[in-house]
Every structure is written in structure tokens, then in C-alpha cells.
């Protein structure tokens, strides 16, 4: 099974540097206005903003208790808010309020949730790619790119691994029919997925106080 570091699946660095904090996690004035319209409570507004910046940076919502504290502190400081106790973050992680806020953020950024019925077309794409790609991470990377292109929230990496593994297994079961295609693909393979640029799936460009979402430099390094 491939690991996250063998694919372009976005993850947070354990210790993000000052440049990445400024570029990826500094809220704009329009974002601050939007978030404060959702909650008048300072702590809740900060937590909404953290989720917003994470969705822009990663393309999905991690648990906030797993986010490096320096990221939350940077966002909090930018909003001129008081420090948040870790217990408040943990409570928010398991609350229904967090789920409600995620729906608001998807709508604001024009991002579709990944539902169970989306797996069908994703499996078809994986099957098509398995005919010409040898390495499992390369199949997964195509799935990620297409999800971002269609503006879907990224599902867990394990979901993409299962889809890609099944597609490759089905292709291998066909035996020699794809052997010559595999040899051809090796000759024209692109850079190894392990050294590909980390994507920043979604960015927001506020206009007149509203968010105009775009997939901006989705596969360009973020730092």
C-alpha cells in the first residue's frame, strides 16, 4: 500500500515555516468579514477560519486537534483573538457545529462534498489509468488531480488507495492484454510521484466582499 509521501495527496508539515504560514494561512479581509458574519463569538470565529484555511490548503478538513498549534496560533493572531485552550479545540472537533460550519465553507468556496456515489466514476477513471500506469501512486495522483479539477473535497487517502488497488488488480487479472502498454508507459514515465510538487487545491479570491473560488496553481509547490 502506497504511503501519503509517495503521492501528491496534500498533508500539513509538522513544522510549517514562516513563509508557508504567511502564504497559506493568513486570512484576507474578506475572509475575516465572512467568518465574523457566521459567529459573533471570538473563539468560534477563529475555529471557523482555521477550517477555511485548511480546506483551501489541503482540499479536505482534518481534525483540528491534529493541526500543528503554530498554524492555529498564526490564524488567531491575524484575527487579533485570544489564545484557544486545546480542550476547546477538542470539543469543537466532535461537535455538530463543526459539521454545520463545514457545509457553509464548502458553499462559500464552491466545493462539492465527496459522497459515496462519486466512487463509481472515480473507479472508472482508475480502471482506465491502470491500463497504462504501473505504479499505484501514479493512479492515485490522477484521481486527486481530477477531483480537484471537478472541485470535489478530497476523500481520505485510504479511499483512493482502495479504488486504485482494485482497478490495478482487475487490470492485472486480464494478463498479457496490457503488457505491451505497460512497457510503453515505462519508457515515457513522468517524474516520480515522490518528488512531485505538493498541491494547494483551492484558493479564494475575494471580490466585492464575496468569495470567487478558483483552482489556482493547484499542482505548483506551495512554498
Steps between C-alpha positions, in 0.01 A plus 500: 500500500638838400568761763392863496857610423499298175202694367401864455232464767535823699606482863610757755867533588577420862675836536386748234739785442428872510470522121234230480310639797484839333412368154251227587354585839469879520130593469399775262275789602211347305548165671499664842178684418338180380602301807385767743160501335471132587574542872534792738691285746871562466612141560245353260596751230864395532408132470292566189791690349739215577270262316473740207877533459548125536243430229675744269843353574415131509171452317348321801430553871742333743418480868613826657664317789740352241596840360839639611429762770717755319243511217210567735704759688592677177136524391390607849763772509399627157143531631624670820330239714593346833670163530280191472532220757556157347189375680286750306651375174434138598137576584452677169644201311217273619220755484217526253588867469823405323305303238261789446791738453657265247184517287516880508866499397446257212221720369712816534791345312275316254640159590295183469496244780625157401203266537487121477346506153802688366706183529351357179649754257822509701529121469445526124781755475729281711429201273587705194825622655595150621533393135803723446644571847713253694535672837204531736593857611482614137140379475415668830655826380277506194195450723608790722556728203157420356326552834659843531416585139134419569517692830433206730613484859770234519396173666741323737811364331392150605190534279713589198740216581215247502362625169841500332597159642177343377546651155856373473401154623227478237741609229765249610237225490471562127857375463698573189246726330658807660862381516617694195327813625680473833838478326413805296396697807831428670686660212299820516445522876496842662694604811456265797199592707716523815669815369194666349389837632262512791164634379301779654159394368277801556555871539256784539509840333260736678315749285259761633496321834406166345710195430577411141655154526756380249731205467816708506840347428360175628807289426768763562710484814352702782822625644 
